[in-house]
Amino acid sequence: MNAIGPLAPPPESSGGALPAPPSPVDEPPPKRRMPSVRFTQRHLLGIRAVLNVLLLLALLYTVTLARDLLIPLVLAGFIGLALNPIVAFAARRRVPRWLSASFLVIALIAGIGTGIARLTPPALEWFHDAPSLVRSFVPKLRTVMQPFEAANRATQSLVGGPARPAPRAAAVSIDAWDVLAGTPKVLAAVLTVVLLVFFFLIYGDALLRRLVEIAPNFRYKRRTVSIVRSIQVEVSRYILTTVVINGTLGVVTATMLWAYAVPDPLLWGSVAMIANFIPYVGSITTTTLLAVVGLLHFDQPGQALLPALTFAGITAVEGNLITPLIQGRRMRLSPVAILLWLLVWGWLWGIPGALLAVPMLTSVKLIAEKIRGWRWFALVVQR
């Protein structure tokens, strides 16, 4: 048997020698499995979302905890922005800022004090007479609701279920001491607001100059001045026009109630003016109050409901025609955003928060339009 000879080396091998086996040192190290970039981005986005939620909760807690400090501060800021154009106009006419600010603050105190002195007696009288008014209101309300009760009885007879008895009116007790107990706190808040308004009007421009000096270079200084001036002008214009519109609504409402011989027209006109700072909710509340007052004062249901229906027509014209025409499209806000904002600030600050909610929302929207990265908020809340 012939022996099998050695295999011939491949032609590509040099010198006819067999290739050396690979050394363990020359082997590449095993590749580590690195996390994907997409997974890392998702992880960072999740951490950022959690931090944003924690920041929001911390802000809500801080705002609630510091409400006694922040409410006068915010109110004074809005009043100062509303009066600042008058002080600036007087300063351009070489009138010192302290003089015009003093005149405006004194006029504001005199006007508010006169209004409180005129409106407090009828308001306290309504509070004291509330139990007897409720007892007299229930029979008149039954007279108005008779057609609905007849329809309800007919429905119950068709269904076969017994009609439920009408609930008894609960007694209402209002103690004047509870109203007067918070007077020192209210006076302290009023004094704080007055002092803040006075110093805002005098040193507002100086504060603006200090903010500009913080900017690192001339380009940022110029941009800061442009943004702050624009925000100041637009917010001041909005607040001033809102105050004028609501004041006019109060005057028109008081005149209408006086023409209808409704008692205390100045009181209900002031209520309409203040409540109109709360869109939708304020007009509905005032309409309901005027309906109750009409039913208490008049015997005929048609005559009793006429003031409330007239006010509903007036506020509908004001909200859908006059206010958009004066303030423009940029000031129109989404009803959903308004209601959510009212719920949040009413929950945080109560009635003062509900009154300041829409001015704060509009001011934040105007500020967000001027700051890069926050314009999405202006687009979300705009109608």
Secondary structure as GFF3:
##gff-version 3
##sequence-region A 1 383
A	DSSP	three_ten_helix	14	16	.	.	.	ID=ss1
A	DSSP	three_ten_helix	24	26	.	.	.	ID=ss2
A	DSSP	alpha_helix	37	65	.	.	.	ID=ss3
A	DSSP	alpha_helix	67	92	.	.	.	ID=ss4
A	DSSP	alpha_helix	97	128	.	.	.	ID=ss5
A	DSSP	alpha_helix	130	144	.	.	.	ID=ss6
A	DSSP	alpha_helix	146	159	.	.	.	ID=ss7
A	DSSP	alpha_helix	176	181	.	.	.	ID=ss8
A	DSSP	alpha_helix	183	214	.	.	.	ID=ss9
A	DSSP	alpha_helix	218	259	.	.	.	ID=ss10
A	DSSP	alpha_helix	265	275	.	.	.	ID=ss11
A	DSSP	alpha_helix	281	297	.	.	.	ID=ss12
A	DSSP	alpha_helix	301	317	.	.	.	ID=ss13
A	DSSP	pi_helix	318	322	.	.	.	ID=ss14
A	DSSP	alpha_helix	323	327	.	.	.	ID=ss15
A	DSSP	three_ten_helix	329	331	.	.	.	ID=ss16
A	DSSP	alpha_helix	335	349	.	.	.	ID=ss17
A	DSSP	alpha_helix	351	370	.	.	.	ID=ss18
A	DSSP	alpha_helix	375	381	.	.	.	ID=ss19
###
